[in-house]
Amino acid sequence: MEACRREEGPPGRAAAPAAPGGAGGGWCLLWEDSFEREHVFGPDSCWEAQLGDGSAYNIPGWGNAELQSYTDRPANVRIEAVVQPDGSSRRCLVVQAAFDPGAPDGQRFTSARLRTAGRFSIAPGQQWPRIKIEARLRITPGQGLWPAVWLLPEDNPHPLASGFGAYGGWAASGELDVLEMANDMREAVGSIHFGAPWPGNTFSSGRAAVPPGTEGGWHVHAVEWSLDQITWLLDGQPFSSARSRAPCGDGGWYSDGPGAGPHAPFDKAMHLLINLALGSEATEFTKCGGRGVSQQELEATLTGQRCCMVVDYVRVLGQAA
């Protein structure tokens, strides 16, 4: 991966005539990270680590009653060689959750959260009216695990207030979830959050079941994003879509923020995030049958197996008009 720069148009890697995983159709590679290097962070990386339990961003438990403290330790986030289904070996990003009674912030669990804020961001624009973001990854099934690949607003006037953007606080400036999964990893969830700042926000989501027996296997998760439509794909197959209020009326996404246009909030640059969160008894996303995850259950999950989110690559592609 080459040096990065922040902009709404093509980022700091030259577009290619065709893109791996782009399935033709005029897709051009704008940016990628295939993790073919020694270290996750550094001058040749677009990623930075977010640390702690969310208190520094005024959202203890990261706003979801999560149980982990995020670190940048190699035990939680690193690049290592990973065997592929064909027997070959590739360097991949590994985000690993762990039970650690001495974890920072008074927690008992650690994990990692990465973002490209200030180093890479993207939005549909005049040159590339359609953007595709895709990631190939595999995730260990386990009760309480909550992995995600997602985007938040880049132009945040309040850096210590997570999710702020041009249209105000979360989620008036939008959140785009390429992928969320939980627990048994049988279902991929794609979502957008929008509307007014919390607690007046709302969301839209769709779900797709992974093929039985492949819950811990490799899958490609993607979104195709234009100013008026977002479509989610699992292994190249679309499973959900959302539209802006402009073409579809009251059923579409919108922002109540100042200066919001017909395609807001998904008309502004957003940066990427990758994280592996750990749910609690009060975390809605990891509840199963209405019941949350106890610390004892989470400890059993993390001590009984190596719980990892392994990312082969993240790619951003553009399609011209």
N, C-alpha and C positions, 0 to 999 in steps of 0.2 A: 504494500500500500504506500502510496506517495504522500508527500506532505499535504495537509488539509488546510482549507480556508473556509470561512463562514460566508455563505451567500445564499440567495433564494434561487438562483439559476444553477448552471452546472458547477459542481464543486471542484476541488482541486485535483481531480484526475481527468485526463482527457477522455472524451466520449469515444467509444469503440464502434465499429460498424455493426457489430452484432454482439449479443451479450449471453454468457453462459446462463442457462436457466430462464432466459427471456422468451423462449419459445417463438423466436422470429417476430413477425408483426411489426418490424421497424423499431424494436427496442434497442436503445444504446446504453452501454454501461457508463454511468456517471461517477460512481464511487463504490468501492468495496473494501472489506477487510476479510481476508482469508487467514489471518493470524499466522502467517509464515515468518515468524520472528521469535526472538527469545523471550521478550517481556511484554506484558499487557500494556503497560504505561510507559511513556517516554516521548522523546521528540519525534519518533516515527509513528506515533499512535494518535488517533483522534479521541481516545477514551480518557476519561478521568473517573476516579472513584468517588462516590458519595459515601460518607462515613456516618456511623452512629445509629441511633434509634429514632431519628426524625425530630428530636427536640430542638436541634439547631435550626430547623425550618418551621418551628412552631407547630409541628404535627407529631407529638410523641406517638410511638407505635406506628409511625408513617401514616397516620390517619385511619388505620384499619385495625388497630389493636394487635399489630404484629409483634412477634416475640423475639426477633433477631436484632442484633446490632451488626451493622455492615462494617466490614474492614477491607483493607487493601492487602492483607497478608496472603502470601502464596498458598497457605492452607485453604483459603477461601476463593482466590481468583488467580489463575495462572494460565500459561500456554504449555501444552504438553502433546506428545505424539499419541494419537488415538487410532486403534485398529478399525478399519472400515469393513463393511460387509463383504467386499471382494478380497479381503485379506491384506490389502495395502495399508500403509500407515500415513496419516496426515496430521499436521499440527493443528490443534483446535483450541479455542477458548474453553476453559473449564471453570464454572462457577459452582462451588461446593459448599453446602450447608453443613454445619457441625454442631454437636453438643459440646459446650465449653462452660463449665460452672464458673470460670473466672472471666467470662466475656465482658467487654466494656459496657458501660452504661447500666450496670447492675443486672444485665440480662444473663441468660444461661445458654444462649445459642448465637452463632455467628453465621454470616453469609456475605454476599457481595452484591453491589449495585453499581453499574457503570452508566455513564452518559457521555454524549458528544457535545454538550453545551459549550458554546464559544469556539468550537473547532469544526463542527460540521452541522449544517441544517439544510432543510430542503422544503420546497412547496411547489405546487404546480404553477407555471408561469407562461409567459408568451413563447419562449423558446421550447419549453417542454411542458405542454398543457396536461400531460398525463404522466404520472410518476408511479413506479412500481418499487415496493420495498419488500425484500424477501430474505428469509433466514433458513438455513438448513441446520437442524439441531435434533438432539435426543434428550430425553428427560427421565430420570429415575422415578418410577411410581412410588409414592409413599404418603401416608396420611399426614396432612398438614403442610405439604409442599405446595408452593404457589409461584410458578415461574411466569415470566412475562417478557415480551418484546414490544415496546410501545414508544410513543412520541408525546412530547410536551412542547408548549410554546417556547420559541427561542428568544424573542425580544421581551425579556422579563425585567421590568423596572424595579422589582424587589427580589434580588437574587436569593434572599433567605426566606422567601415565601414560595414554596413549591407550587408550580402550575399557574403562576401569574403570567399575563401576556398583554398584548395590545388592547384587548377588550376587557381587562380586569382580572379578578381573582378566579381561581379554579371553581367551576369549569366554564366560565364565560368565554375564556380564550381557547378552550378545547383540550381534549385528550383523545388520542387515537391509539387504540390497542390492536396491534397486529396479531398478537397471540396472548392468551392467558389460558392456563390449564391448572388443575388442582388434583391432589390426592391420587386417584388411580390412573390419571392421565388418559382417560378414555375419550375425552371430548375436548376439542379445540374451540375456544370462544374468541370472537372478534367483536370489538365494541368501539363506540364513540361516546364521549361525554361532552355536554354542551349546554347552552341556555344561559342561565344567570349564575352569578357566584353562589357557592354553597351557602345556605342549604336550598337555594332555589334552582339548583341544577337538575338536569335530567340526562337520560342515556338511551341508547339503542344498541342492541347486540344480536348476534346470530351464533349458532352452534353447529359443529360438525363432528360426528363420531369418527374416530380413527378405526381402521380395519381391526377386527378382533385379533389379538395376538401380537399386535405391533405397538402396544402402549409405550413400551420403553425403547422403541426403535427410532430410526431416522425418519424425519418428515420435513417437508419444505412448507413453511407458513409464509403467506404473502398478502399484501394489499395492493390494489390498483386505485390510485387517488387522482381524481381530477377536481376542478373547482365545484362541480355540482353533483359528483357521485363518488362513493367509495365502495369497492367490492373486495371481499375477503376470499382467499383461496387456500385450500389444503391440498398439497401435492398436485397443484395445477388445476384443481377443480373448484370453481366458484361455489360458495355455499351461502353467502349472505351479501346484501348490499344496502346502502343507505343513500338518500338524496338530500340535497339542500332544500330549504324551504322555497327557493326561487322557482324551480320547475315543478314541485309537487305540492305546494301549499302547506297547510298546517301540519302535515305529517312529516315534514323534513327537518333537518338540523337548522339551528339558528343560534344567534348570540344576542343577548340583551345589552351587551356592552356598548359604550359610547363609540359612535362612528362605525358601527357594524354595518357591512353591506349585505347583499342578498346571499352571499356564499360564506359569510363568517360563521364560525371562527376558523374554518379549515381553508382559508385563503391566505394564511400567514405562515412563515417559515417555522418549522418544528425540528427539534433535535431528537436523536435516538436514545433509548434507554434499554438496558438488559438487566434483569435482576431475578433473584430467587428468594422470595419472601417465605416466612414461616407463620402460619395462621395459629390463632388461639381459640379459646372457647367463644370469643366474641367476634371473630373475623367471619364476616358473612360469606366470602367467596369460598372458604374451605369448609364450610358447614356441610354435613352429610346427613340427610334425613332430619334437618333442623337442628342437629347437634354439632357443636363446635369441637375443636381439638384441644385436649388437655395437655399440659406440659409433660405429663408422664407418657402420653401417647407419642408426643413429638420426640421425646428423648428415646423412646423405643425405636421409632422410625430411623433416627440418625445414628444410633449405636448398632443397629442390626444390619446396616448396609451402607455403602458409599453413595451418598445422595448428591447427584450432580446434574447440572444443566450443561451439556456439551454442545458448543456452537461451532460448526464447520466453517460457515461464512455468513456475512451479512452483505447484501448488495442493494444498491439503489440504481434504478434504470429509468430512462426517460424515453417518451415517445413523442415525436413531433406531430404537429397538426396534419 
